[in-house]
Amino acid sequence: MWLKRLALTNFRSYVRLGLELPAGIVVFHGANGQGKTNLLEAVHVLATTKSARAGSDRELVNWLARGEPSAFARIAASVRRADGEVHVDLVLRSEADGEATNGSGPTVSKQIRVGGLPRRAVEYVGTVNAVLFSPEDVTLVGGPPAGRRRYLDITLSQVNSRYLRALQRYNKVLLQRNHLLRQVRDRRQPPGLLEPWDAELVTSGSYLVAERGRLLAALNARLPDLYRALSGGSGRLEAVYRSSLDGPRPAAAVPAPEPAVARVAEAPTPIWSPTSVGALPAGLADRFQACLVAGRERELAQGVSLVGPHRDDLEFLVDGVPQGVYGSRGQQRLSVLALKLAEVEFMRAETGESPLLLLDDVLSELDPARQRFVLETLGDDGQTLLTTTDLGNLDAGFLARARVYRVEDGTLHPAA
C-alpha cells in the first residue's frame, strides 16, 4: 500500500497542504512543534476515521478556522492498493451555531467519500490500512486496560469489517442491557426481560473474544523473535489475553452514569446467526452465558455488565514477568515496537499487502544495528513515514534510501 498524494485543509496546524509522496521511506524532520506529528496523525485518521491523540474531533479543526461560520477540516488522499488506486475524502465539519452541541461546544459531523461516493464509517474502515507507533504508545504496556482494548479493536477493525459491525452491535447491546439491569434492580422491569439481551451480548461478544484470540495467536508467533532482536537477545516477550470469562476477577469500581437512553420496551433483533458468526472456539458462548448467570446478583447490585470483552485486558510478559508493573521504560518501549512490527505482519497476512507504517520519532532512539533490523523486517514492498528531530540520529545508509522533507512552521521543504 502506498499513499501517493495527501492534501490537508484546516487540519491541526495545516491551513493548506498538498504533498506528493513516493513509495518506500519518507522522513519528516524538524524541531518540535513544527507539524511533523500532525502529518502522521492525519494519515492515521484517514485509515481509522479516529485520532489517537485528540479527545474529540473538534480538536482536529485548525484553531483559526474554528471561528468561521462553517468550520471544517479536510483530509484528501490518493492511495495505491494492489487492486488499483483509490481516492478518499474525509471532512470534519462543525455544526452551525444553534445546532446540536455535546455540552462543551459544537459537535462535529464526519463525511467520508471514496471515489466521490459517500460511505459510512463502518463501510469505509479497511480501505486504508495503517500502523502507528508514537511515544505515547508506551502506555499500551503500563497504562489503563481501555487503551489496550482500543488497540485490539482498531487493529482488527482495519482488516475485518465483520469485527467492526460486531463491535458496534455489542456496544449498543451493552448500553441497553446496563440500562435494563438498573430497571430490574429498581423493580421497574421483570428479570425475564434480560434473557434476550443476554443472548445478544453472548452472540456478538463471543465473536469479539474469538477474533481477539486469533489476533493474539498471530502476534505471539512473531513477538519472541522480534523482541529478542530489538533487545539484543535478552528476554522472551509474550502478549497474554486476560478474559473476564476465564474466572472470577477483582470487583471494579462502578463506572460513571451513562447517558440516558430510551426505556427498554422490546427484545433486540439479532443480526448474527451461528452460521454468520463463523467457527467459535468450543464452549466459548456457553462459558459466556454461564458467567452471566453466575454473576447475575452482582450485576444487578451494581447495575452494569461485569463480564465480556469490554472488561477484558491484555498483559505483556517478558520471561513471565509483567512488564506493566516491573518493566523499565526502555523494555516497555521495545515491547510496543515489537508489537507494532508484528502487527504489520498480521495485516500483511490478512490483506495481502503491507499497511502504511507511521513511526513518530521512534528510530532515532535506536542504534544503527536496530534501525537496520526494523527496516529489514518491514521490507521494501510498502511505505514508511517517519518523523525525527535530528537527521544525525539516523543511519546514513537508511537516509540514502529515503525521501527527506524538512518541516518548518507547517511548511514542507524537500531536502537538497
SULFENLIN-V250350 format. One line per field, one symbol per residue. ss: DSSP state (~ for helix, > for strand, _ for the rest). psi: psi as a letter, one per 30 degrees, with the letter a starting at -180 (. if undefined). Layout:
# SULFENLIN-V250350
ss->???
psi->???
This chain:
# SULFENLIN-V250350
ss->_>>>>>>>>>>__>>>>>>>___>>>>>>______~~~~~~~~~~~~~________~~~~>_~~~~~____>>>>>>>>>>__>>>>>>>>>>>______>____>_>>>>>>>__>>>_~~~~_____>>>>_~~~~~~~~__~~~~~~~~~~~~~~~_~~~~~~~~~~~~~~~~~~~~~~~~~_____~~~~~~~~~~~~~~~~~~~~~~~~~~~~~~~~~~~~~~~~~_____>>>>>>_~~~___________________________~~~~______~~~~~~~~~~~_~~~~~~~______~~~_>>>>>>__>>~~~~__~~~~~~~~~~~~~~~~~~~~~~~____>>>>>__~~~__~~~~~~~~~~~____>>>>>>__~~~__~~~~~__>>>>>>__>>>>__
psi->kkjekkkkkhjbfjekkkkkkllbkkkjlllkgfgeeeeeeeeeeeefglkfekflfeffkkeffffleiklkkjklkkjlegakkkkjkkjkkklkfaklgfglklklkkkkjgfkkkleffekfekkkkkjleffffeefaleeeeeeeeeeeeeffjfeeeeeeeeeeeeeeeeeeeeeeeeghfkkffffeeeeeeeeeeeeeeeeeeeeeeeeefffeeeeeeeegggkkjkkkkkjkffflklkklkkllklkkllkjfllljkfkleefelklkkfeeeeeeeeeeegeeeeeefglkfllffgllkkkkjhfkkffefkleeeeeeeeeeeeeeeeeeeeeefglklkkjjjheffgkleeeeeeeeeeeaggakkklllfjfffkkeeeefflkkkkkjhgkkjkk.
